[in-house]
Amino acid sequence: MARGDDASELPNVALRIMPFSAGLHYGIMSGPFVILRFPLNGDGRASEPPTVYVDGFTGDLYLDKAKEIDRYDEAFNGMWLAALDEQASQIYSGKHRGRYSRNDRFSVAQEQRQ
């Protein structure tokens, strides 16, 4: 969680935590993805069409059809709305920071073996 906290201080990053209470949300159904949007030309039109990148189990996938982009836009917006807002995410992260560190998991595993 510390890495997320550090990244959230960047001007182009918004940290929003998805609580378990959100239940089955688009992020669980879609898996990880990135929507790539490219700069606009001088006339205000996109220089390239948006593309969705999906890192799959058997390989990468690039989707560029309008209906595919729309589905991933819908998934992103659904996750955005279901997640805690930035302020609530910072509070949650502060409360639980030490609970989810690798060192804590390692320490618990060591104690269980003894």
Long-range contacts (C-beta under 8 A, 24 or more apart in sequence): 1-93, 1-96, 1-97, 1-100, 1-101, 2-97, 2-101, 4-93, 5-90, 5-93, 5-97, 8-86, 8-89, 8-90, 14-86, 15-86, 15-89, 15-90, 15-93, 16-80, 16-83, 16-84, 16-85, 16-86, 16-89, 17-83, 17-84, 17-88, 17-89, 17-92, 17-93, 18-79, 18-82, 18-83, 18-84, 19-83, 19-84, 19-92, 22-82, 22-83, 25-78, 25-79, 25-82, 26-74, 26-75, 26-76, 26-78, 26-79, 26-82, 27-75, 27-79, 29-75, 30-72, 30-75, 31-56, 33-72, 33-75, 35-69, 35-72, 35-73, 35-76
